[in-house]
Amino acid sequence: MRKKSVQIRKFMLIDSAYKSRILRGDKVTTIRYGSYEAKPGSEVYLVVTPSDTAIAKVRITKVERKKVRELTNEDAKLDGFSDVKELLRELNKIYGDLYGDDEVTVIGFEVVKTFKDGIPLKWLKGLNYREPEEIARLYLENQEKLNFNRETDFIMRRIYNEGLGKAVRTFGPKRVQQALLKVYHGLYNEGLI
């Protein structure tokens, strides 16, 4: 019986310990225990745990299955480690003892966009993986077709002009999330997204 693969379609979870390495470009792969499927060329959100916050959008550049014993120093360097021994120590910490015949998947990626303030994953899911800035832009382009209160208008303008973080600091996360969801559904109902 063939093992099932884990599908990567919308986002990949990464431990927050790797955030700075990824944003600096020192880590351009992630090595996962088992079989993973992702489509090279597709774009997914990179979400750090435990906060479940999207820090970047990345393009998948490669997906390669290997046995643990086939991992090389080059694999380690692309994953942000000095050599394969350091990489294996980290993989063993994460997954427990790995053996030479165990299968791993090397997923290469390139950062195409970073999110300075991060986007909560549950917000992305609620917006059907649309970014808050896109919702705000579509709102401003189509506000004559939409009928929202002044507060929602102020929040969308703040997101568009100054970013999500500034809007959250000004209005609070709950009000910003509610405004985004309201506008998303309004845009959807008007056939604009």
NORRA-V24403 format. One line per field, one symbol per residue. phi: phi as a letter, one per 20 degrees, with the letter a starting at -180 (. if undefined). psi: psi as a letter, one per 30 degrees, with the letter a starting at -180 (. if undefined). burial: I if it has 24 or more other C-alpha atoms within 12 Angstrom, else O. A space follows every 10 residues. Layout:
phi: ???
psi: ???
burial: ???
This chain:
phi: .effeeeddd bcecfffegf ffffnfcccc ddfndccbeg nfdceedede flcfdadcdf daccebegfe fdffgfffen dfbfffgfgf ffffdnfddg efecdedebc fdaddgemcg gffgffelme fgffffffff fcffedccff ffffffffff ecnfgffffe dnffffffff fffgfffffe meb
psi: kkkkkkkjee lkkkkfffee eeffgfjglk kkkakkkkjk flklkjkklf fhkkflklkk fljkklleff kleeeeefgg leleeeeeee eeeefakkle fkklkjjklk kfkljeflkk efeeefghhk keeeeeeeee fgfffljlle eeeeeeeeee efleeeeeee fkeeeeeeee eeeeeeeeff gf.
burial: OOOOOOOIOI IIIIOOOIIO OIIOOOIIII IIIIIIIIOO OIIIIIIIOO OIIIIIIIII OIIIIIOIOO IOOOIIIIII IOOIOOIIOI IOOOOOOOOO OOIIIIIIII IOOIIOOIII IOIIOOIOII IIIIIIIIII OOIOOIOIOO OIIIIIIIII OOIIIOIIOO OOOOOIIOII IIIIIIIOOO OOO
